Structure formats: C-alpha cells, structure tokens
Amino acid sequence: MPTIPDLFLSTLNKYKDKTAVVEGGRRVTYGTLDLMVRSLASFLISGGIGHGDKVAILLPNSLEFITSFFSVSSLGAVSVPLNTAYKGEEIRFYVSDSQIKLLITEERLKPIAEKVTAGLGVSVVVVRGVKRDWSFLENDTPAYITTLIKPDEDALYLYSTGSTGRPKRVARSHFNLTALADNHTQTVGLTDNDRILFTVPLAHTYGFGNFISAVKVGASIYVLQEFNRNKVADLIERESITLFPAVPFMLNVLAETFTHKPRDFSSLKLVISAGAPLSRQTFFKFYERFGVYPRQLYGSTETGVISINLSEDIENTFDSVGLPVKNVEVKIFREDGNEANINEVGEIAVKSPSMTKGYYGLEEQTKRVFKNGFYFTEDLGKMDEKGYIYILGRKKLFINVAGNKVDPTEVENFLLNHPKIKEVVVLGASDNYGNELVKAVVVPKEDMDSKEIYAYCKDQVADFKIPRMVEFRKEIPKSPTGKVLREYLK
Amino acid sequence: MNEEIKNTVKQVLIRKLLHDFAPEDINDDAPLIELGVGVDSVATLELIVALEEEFKISIDESEVNQELLATVNNISDYIWKLVTA
C-alpha cells in the first residue's frame, strides 16, 4: 500500500459503510467520504490543479480538511496544511516558500487568505461555510480519479520549527506516510472499532500522524476545531471515544476543570501525550480524576512517530517516551560521534521509513542533522537497559508553549520591525507552574509600553508566539565577544 | 457588585498570570491587556480554569473574549452573573 490513494481505497473497500468522520451534527461513512473526495478532486481539476502542484489547506480540523487532503493526494498534488492560528506574513511565507498554486480555505478565513496571497498568483477557493466555491451534493456521482502516482513522490509538506529564524520545509512522500500509518497502527493496535478524538491540529505532524493511521484501519475520526474542555469531555462520554491524542496542557486543564458531576472516561483505551514533557503532577492528576494513564509519544515533523510508552509498569516509567514503534530504530550518540552506553546521555538519532530526506533548499542544515541514514533530532536523552527512551533536554533553541514550538529568532525578527524597538531578545521563561512561555526583553528607542507590543503582535503572528512577558531594559547584557547572555534575562 | 468577587478575581489573576503584582496594584478599570492578560489562548484557558475552581462555576470558554477579560470589573461582572444565576 505504497501511496495515499492506495491506503484510502483499501479502507474504502473494507469499511465503506462504517463511520469515517464525525464533526458536530455531521456524520459521514467512508463511502460518502470517497464521493466527497472525488467530487472535490474534480473541482480542483477544473481549477487547473494536477500532478505535482502544491495546494495549501488552510482549514481547521474538519470534514473538509480530511476531504481536501485525500482529494489533493488523489491528483498526485502535494498538500501543504497550514495552522489556522497563523496570521498575515506567516501564511504568506509558507505559501511563497511552498510555491502554492491554490489555497483551500473556509469562508471565515477567505479575506485574510486573499490578502496575504495577493500578488503571488495563488487561487483561493472556499470549501467550507455558507458562501463557498465547492459543495458536495448527496446525489453527486463524481468520476473516479486515476492518477498514476509513484510512492517516492511528495505527498505532504510540513514545516519544522528550529532556531534559525525561518521554518524549514519538510517533504514526506506517499511511501513515508503509508509507512508511518503501518508502523503506528501495528504498534498501538488500532482497529476499525476505535473512535479517535482529534482536537490537536490535523495540520501538525502529531495530529496528522494519528489521523492517517486512523484512516488506515478504518477507525472513526471525531474532529473538534479547537480545544474546548467541555466539548471534549462531552464527546468522550457520548461517543465512547477510545483514543485521545493530546498535549500535556490539555490533560492538565481537563484534570483541573471544575465540574458539578464526575465525568465518565471509562471508554478511553489510550490517552496519548506528546508535544511537550508530561509532568508527574499532570500524569497522576489525570489518572486520579479519570482512571486512565496518559502515555507519552515521541515524534517529530522530520520523522513522524518515533516511540510510544505502552509499558505495563507505567507508574514507574511515565516520564519515558517508551520504545521505538515498529520498523523505527533509535540510537543515542555521544558528542564524539560514538554510540552512548545504556543510561548515558547523548543526542537522540532516528532511522525510520517514514522520515523525510531533508529540508528543501537548505543543504547545509540538512547535512548537519541527516547523517548516515539517521536524523539527529537535537534532543538529548538516554535509553535504559530495556530500551526505553527518556528525553532530558534539547540542543535546539526553541520555546515550547503548550506543545506549540516557537522559534525565538523568528519572533525577534518580527519585533525588530517595530519602529520603537532598538534591540530585542526573545527567550523561554517559566511561569509558577513550570509551563514555558514567551518572554521578550526589549530595548526601546523611545518611550513605549507592553500594550504597544501586544497590539503590534495581534493579527500579525499566531497568538502562542506573542510574548506573555515583556521586560524593558536600557541594554542587553552581552559577553565581551558580543554574545547575548541569555541566562541573565530569564 | 460584590467587592469580594473583585478581590478574589485579582488574587486569581496574580496567582496565574501577574505574579509580581499586589492586589492594590491592579485597578478595577485598568485595561488588563496592558499587563498581557488575554493575549494568548493558553494563558487565557489557565485563567478560566482557576476562576472556575475558585468560584465553583462552569465557564464556556467559547464565550470568553477580549472584552470580557478587558478589566477586573468586566471579569467580576461576568462571574457575578454566573454565581447569582
């Protein structure tokens, strides 16, 4: 099953009448989803989209997102999902960098999509909302799309956050994605009886990996556009959700949320925690409240799913991200390039059939982290005698805001365009609860206050990148060689 | 409106977001956005959870917007309505 259309067709043949997607009051089977996919693909063809074209998907978690991805894939075109939290210049960067020909969006986001793509020669089509360019009618009989696609062709572009000031484009081929689905489903034991709730963004590698795995086995996919505690709890109870991929922030909030009556989460077989470290406090708090242990998963945009902790001794190993998933190899390397011993800390490196070949147009950065068939994650960790992986730090300079990775250089570059800012350093700081947040230390050219910073950021950058703490200083502390002394700024 | 609610709102704000502040530093009508309240959804949700726990109420986060979070008075008005409903 080497391509995405093959994967979809295989599921369709087995589970045509099974529920594929549930969104609010909408519930469609795999059979109906297939009709929708072919209908949208025909529409895209009429819009000039064909093999190899790049199509941006600026949609929230929704039936239309899923339809769009499979439609684009069926044409041999490349999907570029964009987080709907992104604003103006961020979207423009991705559209321009990926050489997008057409952008699929919803009515609500159409004005911003048209504004930021102006002059780039991009068509914007609305597939969701009242006023839309494409609609699926129940009596549609769309034609079958028969594009010949090779497994090593690009199917998906995602962007990896680093500390280089601009996101890096990561291509995943049809083979990479189907291998990811194979490895993940076999390891976790997903089946067509599973009902999986997606509130983590499908546009992100974590959500996407679980989503494509769900389709592979014919599971039912429940989508929420954003994390809303009560809607999540209602859905878990009402629909007997079996699998819930989350980030620790969500688990903590659910465990802390006041309710007048207890919630019944007994249907949950697996609660996955990824995107940020799972604290002991959140792990136990969630278990005590709902009777199910969250289990850490480790993955990256470059590789997809790397490992998951399915240990029976979870109380004593909750802080491990577990064993590598099937067909994935993990090694720990010392700084001298040799493999580390058991329990010795080093850099985590991954070899996986689902990993990308490198970063588009960034040869040097690709060479630096893709070596000898391994991807060097820049995460520091160790492996114990049973092969369990523990993440203990990172070499990369990014800020992890509730699972959202923020490149400080990118935020610094953005803030430096403010006419009143002379110099700025952006760094991660901790709140009283150990959560990481974005802090900006600003040297102003003239009098200014933090309100001006918030106003400048609003509608220009995703809200998780906006500095929650702003500190004004007369100068930035630096070493004699001019290096910023970040430790004095935290 | 109940002064006790306002004072408790300030204490929750200080505990969750405005760690370096004292209650008397926060004016009831001062724009909280200047202090960074409501600028990001993660912090906003943390604040909502803490207010719920403190007042034993349920808040629908989809109702929470920047206007509601604009001042201590606005937050307190909203909570007053919930606790007296």
Interface residues (C-beta under 8 A of the other chain):
Chain A: F227 N228 R229 N230 F249 V253 E256 T257 F258 T259 H260 V401 A402 D431 N432 Y433 N435 L437 D449 S450 K451 Y454 C457 K458 D463 F464 I466 P467 R468 M469 V470
Chain B: R15 K16 L17 H19 P31 I33 E34 L35 G36 V39 D40 S41 V42 A43 L45 E46 V49 E52 E53 K56 I57 S58 D60 E61 S62
